[in-house]
Amino acid sequence: MKCYIYRSSKQDEMYLYLRERDQFDTVPAELLNRFGKAEWVMELDLASRSKLARENIDRVRAALQERGFYLQLPPQIEAHLDDGD
């Protein structure tokens, strides 16, 4: 399974993983507005990997299959969201 990764122009360390290159139609408009301009980063083959540096690879794969995208939040935002649970 390949995915295509884009960096947010509005938020440092925020990335959007897509199932298909340049296919943003599966991403909600509100999320795209907050994300800003999507800046191409790279193509990644998830089938040849067992883990990712900051994300749970199984969660990324599942989101790509179910929704067509996965949003990687910056560490400080992610930590803040975890504190509220």
C-alpha positions in Angstrom: 0.0 0.0 0.0 1.4 3.3 -1.1 0.6 6.6 0.5 1.3 10.2 -0.5 2.4 12.7 2.2 1.9 16.5 2.2 3.0 19.1 4.7 0.7 21.8 6.0 1.5 25.4 5.0 -0.2 26.7 8.1 1.0 24.4 10.9 4.5 23.1 11.5 4.8 19.3 11.7 1.3 18.7 10.5 1.1 16.2 7.7 -1.7 14.7 5.5 -1.3 11.2 4.2 -3.4 10.3 1.1 -4.3 7.0 -0.4 -4.0 8.5 -3.9 -1.7 11.3 -5.0 -3.3 14.7 -5.2 -6.8 13.3 -4.4 -8.0 15.7 -1.7 -11.7 15.0 -2.4 -11.9 12.5 0.5 -10.7 15.1 3.0 -13.4 17.3 4.7 -13.3 20.9 3.5 -13.0 22.3 7.0 -9.8 20.2 7.6 -8.3 21.3 4.3 -9.0 24.9 5.2 -7.2 24.5 8.5 -4.4 22.6 6.8 -3.7 25.3 4.3 -1.8 24.7 1.1 -0.7 21.1 0.8 3.0 21.0 0.0 4.2 17.7 -1.5 6.7 15.8 0.7 7.0 12.2 -0.6 5.6 8.9 -1.6 5.8 6.1 1.0 5.2 2.3 0.5 3.6 1.2 3.7 3.6 -2.5 2.6 7.4 -2.6 2.9 7.5 -1.1 6.4 6.6 -2.5 9.9 6.6 0.9 11.6 6.7 4.7 11.2 8.7 7.2 13.1 5.9 9.0 14.9 2.7 7.2 14.0 1.2 3.8 14.5 1.4 2.2 11.1 -1.7 0.1 11.6 -3.7 3.2 12.4 -2.4 5.0 9.3 -3.2 2.0 7.1 -6.7 1.6 8.5 -7.5 5.3 8.1 -6.2 5.3 4.5 -8.4 2.3 3.7 -11.5 3.5 5.5 -11.4 7.3 4.8 -8.7 7.8 2.1 -6.6 10.1 4.3 -4.8 10.3 7.7 -3.9 13.5 9.5 -0.7 13.5 11.5 -0.8 16.2 14.2 2.2 18.1 15.5 3.5 16.5 18.8 2.4 19.4 21.0 -1.1 19.4 19.7 -1.3 15.6 20.0 -0.1 15.7 23.6 -2.7 18.4 24.5 -5.5 16.3 23.0 -4.3 13.2 24.9 -4.4 15.3 28.2 -8.2 15.8 27.7 -9.0 12.1 27.7 
